[in-house]
Structure formats: structure tokens, C-alpha cells
Amino acid sequence: MTAARNTVRTDDDLAGLDVSTLLRFGLGEGSRMRTALFGDGAVSAAVTLGRAGVYPRAVAFLAKVVRSGGAAYAAGLPEPVPGREAADTVRSWLEAGASVARTVEDDESLARWLSAVAEIMAVRGMATASHGGRG
């Protein structure tokens, strides 16, 4: 058996991940990709949204919307986060989540993931003295 290697991923590496696929395979009871979704997937989303100038509070608010109305409802919002490009990106993530969300617990998992993304964005903003730009 070989030892696991720790690999360093740059922001560009993480931003290149397919977050929609991670959501499809990371949500749901007993999903195989949950660790990847809440790990690299959350950081990828934070990097992507931070680069788009979205404030962490906009993502935290979206988590509340998902928690209240569900993934499908949030996916139907005309602007789930401020900014057209960012909204289109987030909408594709919400649609991916909605495509596999079958229960209230699945919607709650998506809301927790969005909250994690918002927290990562906030920490990254404090570390770099950047606070996003929209929302």
C-alpha cells in the first residue's frame, strides 16, 4: 500500500473543478463524494465567487433561501447572487443540486455547503484584506 500524498492545489487548480458534478455526486444520503464536495468543492466555489466579486454575505443569504425554499426554488431565482456571470454560475450549481435533492435533508445539505462556501470566502477575504464586491 502506498502512502497518500498531500498535493498542493493553487487557486487556479481549484477554480477549474467541476462544482456542478461534485454537487450531483456529493449531495444525498451516503454519497461517495461528500468529502470532496465540502472540501475542494467548497474552496473551488469560494475562489470562483471571490474572483467574480461576490460578497460572502450574498452566499450566506442564498444558503438561507435554500434552507427556506429548497434547491429548486433557489435555482429559479433570476439573480441568486449579484452579477450576471456569477448568477449564471451559481444557478448552474443550484440546478445540479436540485437535480438530485429528493428530501428536505438534501436541501439542508446544500444550504450547509453554501454556508461553508460563504465562511471560506470570509476567511480568505480576511487573509488577503479583500472583501469581495457584490452583495
C-alpha positions as CSV (number, residue, x, y, z in Angstrom):
1,M,0.0,0.0,0.0
2,T,1.4,3.4,-0.9
3,A,1.1,6.4,1.4
4,A,-1.3,9.1,0.4
5,R,0.4,12.2,-0.9
6,N,-0.6,15.7,0.0
7,T,-0.9,17.7,-3.1
8,V,-0.9,21.5,-3.1
9,R,-3.6,23.0,-5.3
10,T,-3.4,26.5,-6.5
11,D,-6.5,28.8,-6.7
12,D,-6.4,28.2,-10.5
13,D,-6.4,24.4,-9.9
14,L,-9.4,24.7,-7.5
15,A,-11.3,27.1,-9.7
16,G,-11.1,24.6,-12.5
17,L,-13.0,21.9,-10.7
18,D,-16.5,21.0,-11.9
19,V,-18.6,22.1,-8.9
20,S,-21.8,21.0,-10.6
21,T,-20.6,17.4,-10.9
22,L,-19.4,17.5,-7.3
23,L,-22.9,18.7,-6.2
24,R,-24.6,15.9,-8.2
25,F,-22.5,13.2,-6.6
26,G,-21.9,14.8,-3.2
27,L,-25.4,15.5,-2.1
28,G,-27.8,12.8,-0.8
29,E,-27.6,10.2,1.9
30,G,-24.4,8.2,1.8
31,S,-23.0,10.0,-1.2
32,R,-19.5,9.0,-2.2
33,M,-18.3,12.5,-3.0
34,R,-19.5,14.4,0.1
35,T,-15.9,14.9,1.4
36,A,-14.8,16.2,-1.9
37,L,-17.9,18.5,-2.2
38,F,-17.3,20.0,1.3
39,G,-13.6,20.2,0.9
40,D,-12.1,21.1,-2.5
41,G,-15.6,21.8,-4.0
42,A,-16.4,24.4,-1.3
43,V,-13.0,26.1,-1.8
44,S,-13.4,26.0,-5.6
45,A,-16.8,27.8,-5.2
46,A,-15.3,30.3,-2.8
47,V,-12.4,31.1,-5.2
48,T,-14.8,31.3,-8.2
49,L,-17.2,33.7,-6.4
50,G,-14.5,35.7,-4.8
51,R,-12.9,36.3,-8.3
52,A,-16.4,37.4,-9.5
53,G,-16.5,40.0,-6.7
54,V,-19.4,38.4,-4.8
55,Y,-19.5,39.2,-1.1
56,P,-19.7,36.3,1.4
57,R,-22.9,37.7,2.8
58,A,-24.7,37.2,-0.5
59,V,-23.8,33.5,-0.4
60,A,-24.8,33.2,3.2
61,F,-28.1,34.8,2.3
62,L,-28.6,32.3,-0.5
63,A,-28.0,29.5,1.9
64,K,-31.0,30.8,3.9
65,V,-33.1,30.9,0.8
66,V,-32.2,27.3,0.0
67,R,-32.9,26.3,3.6
68,S,-36.3,28.1,3.4
69,G,-37.5,27.3,-0.1
70,G,-35.3,24.4,-1.3
71,A,-32.8,24.0,-4.1
72,A,-35.3,24.0,-6.9
73,Y,-36.8,27.3,-5.7
74,A,-33.4,28.9,-5.4
75,A,-32.4,27.7,-8.9
76,G,-35.4,29.6,-10.3
77,L,-34.3,32.9,-8.9
78,P,-33.4,35.4,-11.6
79,E,-30.3,36.5,-9.7
80,P,-29.3,34.1,-6.9
81,V,-26.2,36.2,-6.3
82,P,-25.4,39.7,-7.6
83,G,-23.7,39.9,-11.0
84,R,-24.8,38.3,-14.2
85,E,-21.8,35.9,-14.7
86,A,-21.7,34.9,-11.0
87,A,-25.5,34.4,-11.0
88,D,-25.3,32.1,-14.0
89,T,-22.5,30.1,-12.4
90,V,-24.4,29.8,-9.1
91,R,-27.7,28.9,-10.9
92,S,-25.9,26.0,-12.6
93,W,-24.7,24.8,-9.2
94,L,-28.2,25.1,-7.8
95,E,-29.7,23.3,-10.7
96,A,-27.2,20.5,-10.2
97,G,-28.2,20.3,-6.6
98,A,-31.9,20.4,-7.3
99,S,-31.5,17.6,-9.8
100,V,-30.5,15.2,-7.0
101,A,-32.2,16.7,-4.0
102,R,-35.0,14.4,-3.0
103,T,-35.6,15.3,0.6
104,V,-35.6,18.3,2.9
105,E,-32.3,16.9,4.3
106,D,-30.8,17.1,0.8
107,D,-31.8,20.8,0.6
108,E,-30.3,21.3,4.1
109,S,-27.0,19.7,2.9
110,L,-26.9,22.2,0.0
111,A,-27.6,25.0,2.4
112,R,-24.8,23.9,4.7
113,W,-22.5,23.6,1.7
114,L,-23.4,27.2,0.7
115,S,-22.8,28.4,4.3
116,A,-19.4,26.7,4.2
117,V,-18.6,28.5,0.9
118,A,-19.5,31.8,2.5
119,E,-17.3,31.1,5.5
120,I,-14.4,30.2,3.3
121,M,-14.9,33.4,1.3
122,A,-14.9,35.4,4.5
123,V,-11.7,33.8,5.9
124,R,-10.0,34.2,2.5
125,G,-11.1,37.9,2.5
126,M,-9.7,38.5,5.9
127,A,-6.4,36.8,5.0
128,T,-6.0,38.9,1.8
129,A,-7.7,42.1,3.1
130,S,-10.2,41.6,0.2
131,H,-13.9,41.6,0.9
132,G,-15.5,40.8,-2.4
133,G,-17.6,43.3,-4.3
134,R,-21.2,42.4,-4.9
135,G,-23.9,41.6,-2.4
